[in-house]
């Protein structure tokens, strides 16, 4: 099977990168991180609508429904570019909600509505985290039995804000005893499981984008920073760090891209596990390559590390992915298939 990108997929990737470089450059990222003195981070609705106009949230909707008519591999490419740019917001939840026939999700495909998510499935915490709740119009609630879209106001009053490690990702703890009233567009357990798998894969794609970006940041710094009259990239210890980062990123890329094609639960678990590891460990190694300045607030390295920590706890944790893979191996050993 050929996993090389075709011309249309490369055009999609390059177009999304160009859009984000133009509309969400480093200066906008720093404004989002440094601007709100009170810590009340709000989403850029104009950028959200522009993403909707570009088809970001409607990539997988059929053309007859006003979408782009592409598949999960193309959605992975778009999310990878978003992760590379550290674009904030509940991108995954809004894209998933755009595919649901729910009144609460109206406008998600066009970027007119922001939809965040609440995961109440197996393995979820008793009081799970919800990102960007105060900026959201609706919440995609995924339980073990179904998936529904509810108004964000139904959860906001009872939710408790907590301090987020990522300054661009505000978090709330929500502990609803049951699905809030007024839920719409319920789908069954099988569809809810599919949505959760897709959410894990699209989050892995964002982690992959961040892991790839920190490789570039480390290599660029190693080429520009001099010590003892030569670039620090000439020293073997730094070369080994950068080489290890590249291996992790490319290993994760192959698994993420493969999982986008197979849509197999085990493949998605492996993709999330490897992408989480690549994003976190690459950010740490990138920080080491930057040396003392890598620990400063002004450097962007810590933003990749903090976002990677947040994403690693979303949808499928390392423990959950390992359990999924172990169950698959046991089934294979028992059945011989």
N, C-alpha and C positions, 0 to 999 in steps of 0.2 A: 504494500500500500504506500502511495506517495503522499508524504505529509508536507511537501513543499507548497508554499503559498502560490496560488495562481495570480494572474494579472489583476483580476478584480479585487481579490483579497489584499494584495499589496497596495492597490489604489485606495481601498477603504482604510487600511492602516495609516498610509501616508497622509490621507486627507484628514483623518481624525487627529493625527499628531500636529498637522499644520493648524487646524482649528484651535487646539488647546494651547499651542505656543503663541497664537495670536490673541486669544481671549483669556487665557489663564497663564500668563508668563510668571516668572519668579516674583516679580514685584507684586502681582495680585496674590500669590501664595503668602508672601510675607505680610501683606495687608490683612489677609484673613487670619493670620496667626497673631500678629502684633497689635492689630487695630482695636479690638473690643477690650477696653480697659476693665469692664465689669465681668468679662468672661462670657458674655452672652453672644455667642457666635451665631450669625444668621446666614442663610444661604443667599447667593446672588440669583435672584429670580430671573433677571435678564439673561444671564448665562444659561440657566436651566431651560428657559424657553428657546434659546438658540440651539442648545443640544437637541431639544425636541424637533425644531425645524430641520436640523441636519439629519434627523432620523435615528438618533442614538437610542431612544427608548422604544421605537417602533421597528427596530431591525428585523424582528422575527414575526411581526404581524403580516398576514397575507396582504398582497397589493389590493385585493378587493375590499379590505378593511382599512385602507389608507396607509398600510405599512410598507416596508421595503421588500419583504418577501424573502429574507435571507434566513440562515440557520444558526445553530448554536456555535459553530466554529467562527463565524463572523462576529457574533456577539462577544466571544472570547477575545478576539483581536481588538475590538473597541474598548472593552474593559481593561485590557492590558495597557493601552495607551492612557486611559484614565488613571491607572495605578502609577504609571511612569511619571505623570504630571502631578501626582498627589492631589487630584481633584477631589474636594470634599463633597459630602452629601450621600444620601441613601440611593446611590445609582442602581444597585442590584435590585432593591425592593421596587423601585419605580418601574424598572424595565419588566420585572415579573408581573407587577400589577397591571401594566399596559395590556397584557395578554388575557386578562380576566374580564368577563362580561359582568362587571359589577358597577353599580351606580356610584359607589364611593371612589372608584378608580377612574372616573370620567376625567379626561384631560391629561392623564398620565402619559399617554403616547405622544402627545403634542408638547409636553413639558410645561403645560399650564398648571399641573398639580404635582405636588411633591408627596410621595408615598414612602413611608418608612416601614419597618417590619418588627414584629414581635414573635419570637420563636418559642412556642410552648410545647414543642415535641419532646420525644423521649431523650433524656440526657440534658435537657435544658434546666437551668437553675430555677429555684422556686420563685425568685424575683428577677427575671431576665432583664438584660439591658436593651434599651431602645435608643438608637442614635437619632439626633436631629429632630426630636419629638416636637419641640416648640416651633420649628419651621415647617412641619409637615401639615398637609391637609387631611391625610388619611393614613391608616396603619393596616398593613397586610398581616393578619394574625394567622399563624400556622400552628395548629394543634396536632395532636396525634391522630385525630379523626377527620379533620377537614381544614380548609383554608377559607378565610373570609376577609373582607375589607370593611373596616369600621372608621368612623370619623375620629380624627386625632384628638378632638376635644373630649371624647368619651374616655380616653386614657390619661389625658394630661392632668386632670384635677387630682387623681389619686397617685400619679407618678412622683417619684422623689428624685430630684437632680443630684448627681454625684460628680465629683471632680474627675475629669477624664485625663488620662495620661497624654492623650493627643489633644493639643490645644485647638485643633480645627475640627474635632469630632465631639460635640457635646453629648453627654449620655444621661439617661434617666433610668431608674429602676422601676419597673412596673410589676405589680402583683395582683392582676385581676383574678378573682375567684372563679370566674367563668367568662366566656366570651361576652363582651359588652352588648347591650341591646342595640338594635338598629343595624346589625351586621347584614351585609348584602353580598350577593354573588358567591355563595358557598359552593365549594367543590368537594368531592369525596376524598377518602383517605389516599387512594392511589394517586390522584392528582396532587394532593398535598405532599406526598413523598417525592413526587417528581419535581415539584417546585423547590423543595428543600435541597435536593441533589443539584439542581441547576444553580441555586443560590450559592452552594458550596463551590461549584466549579467557577462561577463568575467571580467570586471572591478570590479564588486561587489565581485567576487571571490578573486581578489587580495586584496581588502579591508578586506575581511574575514580573509585571511591569516595574514595580518598585525595585525588585532584585536586579533587573537589568540596568535600571537607571543608576543604582549605586555602584555597579561595576564601572560604568562610564565615568562617574564622578571620581572614583578612586584612581582610575587610569589617567584621567586628565590631571588630577592633582599630582600624581607621581611623576608625570612628565614635566610639569611646570615648577614644582618645588625643588630647590637645589640645596644640597648640603655637602660640605667638603668639596665644593667646586664642581659637583656633578648632580644631575637629577636623581632624586631618591629612588626613582624607578629602576636605576641601574644596580641597586643593591638587591641581592638575592632574596633576602627576607621579605622585602616589599613585593618582589616579583611573585613569590610563592603565595602571598596573601591575595594578590590580584588574580592569579591563575586559579586558585581555589574558588574565588567568587565567581569567575566565569564558568567553571565546571558546574557549580551548584545551579546557576541560573539556566544554563543550557540543558541540564538534566531535568530540571523542573519544566522547562519549555516543552520538551519532547513528550512528557507525561500529560501535561495540561492539554496540549494540542490533540493527543491521541484520545483523551477522555472526551473532548468535545465532539469527536467523530463517533466513538462507540456509545457514549452516554451510559456506560455501565457503572453501577454503584461502586464496585471495587476500584475501577479505574479512577473514578472521581475522588474516592477517598485517598488513593495514592497521590493524585494531583494536588489535593488540598494539603496533605502532609508535607510533600516535598516543596511546594510553593511557599508554605509558611516557614519552613526551615530556611529556604533560600533567602526570603525577604529579611528575616530576623538576623541570620548569621552574616549575610552580606552587608547589612547596615552596620553591624558591629565591626566587621573587618574594615569597612570603609572609614569608620570612625578612627580605627587604629592607623590607617594609612594617612589620614589627615593630622594625626598627632594631637598636640595640645589644643590647636584651634578647632578640632573636631568636637570638642566638649563644650564649645561656646554656643550661646543662644543664637548668635548671628549666623553660624554655619547651618546649612540645611540638612546635614546628615542626621541629626537627632530627630528631625521630623519624619524621615523615612522609618527610623527604628520605632518610634512611638506609634505611627500608623500601622506598622507591621504587627506590633503587639496587639493592637485593638482588633485587627482583622483576624489574627490567629485564634481569637476567642469567639469568632462569629460563625454560626451555622454548623461547622463541624470542627471540633477541637482536635488536637493531636491524639488524645486518648480515644475519642470517638472514631477517628480515622483508623487507628491501629486495631480497634475492636472489629470494625467493618472488614478490614483486610484479614484479620485472624479468622473470622467467621467464614470468609470465602475460602481460605486455605483448608479449613477443617471440612467444609462441604466438598471441596475437590478431592480430599483424601478419602472421604467416606464413599463418594459416588464414583470416583475414578474419572470424572468428566472435567 
